[in-house]
Each structure stands twice: as structure tokens, then as C-alpha cells.
Amino acid sequence: MSAQGRQTIASYSPCAEAERAVDYLSDQEFPGERVAIVGHGLHLVGQVVGRVGFGRAALSGAAPGALIDWIFGIRQARLQAANVGHPIVQPLEPGENWRWCYVHEAVV
């Protein structure tokens, strides 16, 4: 929708009040993709694209961090195996009974 086609339905001084109003509209099942928060004197328009639930928001924040941790964990384990001379690792968790060999890159 173009800027000329927008209709002002409310004005708020702090942005937090505008965000609360959008949250309220979303709770009332108003189609969020039709809402925009426009700041005066700014060069940015925040377009609401829809509602995101708690689970999706948590996953979208946690997934990149978990991936980076996994990559650095593998890197650190490989360096440790090379420096110490112990290429096989196993978990300390009770009931876990597997081992990984970094030389052969296989479960042993």
C-alpha cells in the first residue's frame, strides 16, 4: 500500500504505546498485515507482517545460537583431540553409551 493510501487511526507519543495498540489489535484478530507504525521525522516505516507466537519467536532466536554453539563445539573437540591425542569422545550422561572417533569420523 502506498503512503498516500494510508489512513491514520490513532497517534501515540512514545513508540511503546503504539506497539501496545498493535498488540491489542492483534489480540482482537485484526489482520496485522494491514497495520503500519509510522514515525514522524524518521526515514523508517515499521510494517507489521503478521502475528508470531511465543514458540516461533523463541525458536527464531534460539536456533542460530544453537547452530553456532554446535559448530564451535565440534571445532573445539577436534582441536582438543589433535592436541591431547585422544581422538575418541564419549558422553558423561548416565545411560548414554556411545563413542565418537574424530580420526575416522564415525561412531565406535
C-alpha positions in Angstrom: 0.0 0.0 0.0 1.4 3.4 -0.9 2.0 6.1 1.8 -0.9 8.2 0.2 -3.3 5.3 0.7 -2.7 5.1 4.4 -5.3 6.2 6.9 -4.3 7.4 10.4 -6.5 5.8 13.0 -4.5 6.8 16.1 -1.5 8.9 17.2 0.8 7.9 20.1 3.7 9.9 21.5 6.0 7.1 22.7 6.5 4.2 20.3 5.8 1.7 23.1 2.2 2.9 23.2 1.9 2.3 19.5 3.3 -1.2 19.9 0.8 -1.9 22.7 -2.1 -0.7 20.4 -0.9 -3.1 17.6 -0.7 -5.9 20.1 -4.3 -5.2 21.2 -5.5 -5.1 17.6 -3.7 -8.5 17.0 -5.4 -10.0 20.1 -8.7 -8.9 18.7 -8.0 -10.8 15.4 -7.4 -7.6 13.4 -5.3 -8.5 10.3 -1.9 -7.3 11.3 -0.5 -7.1 7.8 -2.8 -4.1 7.3 -1.1 -2.1 10.1 2.0 0.2 9.9 3.6 2.2 12.6 4.9 5.5 11.1 7.3 7.8 13.0 7.4 11.5 12.1 10.8 12.9 11.3 12.2 9.4 10.7 13.0 7.6 7.5 11.6 4.3 8.5 8.1 2.8 8.4 7.6 -0.4 10.5 5.3 -2.7 8.6 3.6 -5.4 10.6 3.6 -8.6 8.6 1.6 -10.8 11.0 1.4 -12.3 14.4 4.2 -14.6 15.7 3.6 -16.9 18.6 5.9 -17.5 21.6 7.2 -20.8 20.3 8.2 -19.4 16.9 9.8 -16.3 18.4 11.8 -18.4 20.8 12.9 -20.8 18.1 13.9 -18.0 15.7 16.1 -16.6 18.4 17.5 -19.9 19.8 18.2 -21.7 16.5 21.0 -19.5 15.2 22.7 -19.6 18.7 22.4 -23.3 18.9 23.9 -23.8 15.4 26.8 -21.5 16.2 27.4 -23.3 19.6 27.3 -26.7 17.8 29.9 -25.5 15.1 32.3 -24.1 17.7 31.8 -27.2 19.9 32.8 -29.5 17.0 35.8 -27.3 16.2 36.9 -27.2 19.9 36.5 -31.0 20.2 38.6 -31.6 17.0 41.4 -29.2 18.3 41.3 -31.0 21.7 41.6 -34.4 20.1 44.5 -33.2 18.0 46.4 -31.5 20.9 45.8 -34.2 23.6 46.0 -37.2 21.4 42.6 -38.6 22.5 40.6 -38.8 19.3 37.6 -40.6 20.9 35.0 -38.9 23.0 32.0 -40.2 24.9 29.3 -38.5 26.9 29.2 -38.4 30.7 25.4 -38.5 30.8 24.2 -41.6 32.6 22.6 -44.1 30.2 24.4 -42.7 27.2 26.7 -45.4 25.8 28.2 -44.2 22.5 31.7 -43.0 21.4 32.8 -40.8 18.5 36.1 -41.1 16.8 37.4 -37.9 15.2 40.0 -39.7 13.2 37.5 -42.0 11.4 34.6 -39.6 11.8 32.4 -42.5 12.9 30.6 -43.9 16.0 32.7 -46.6 17.5 
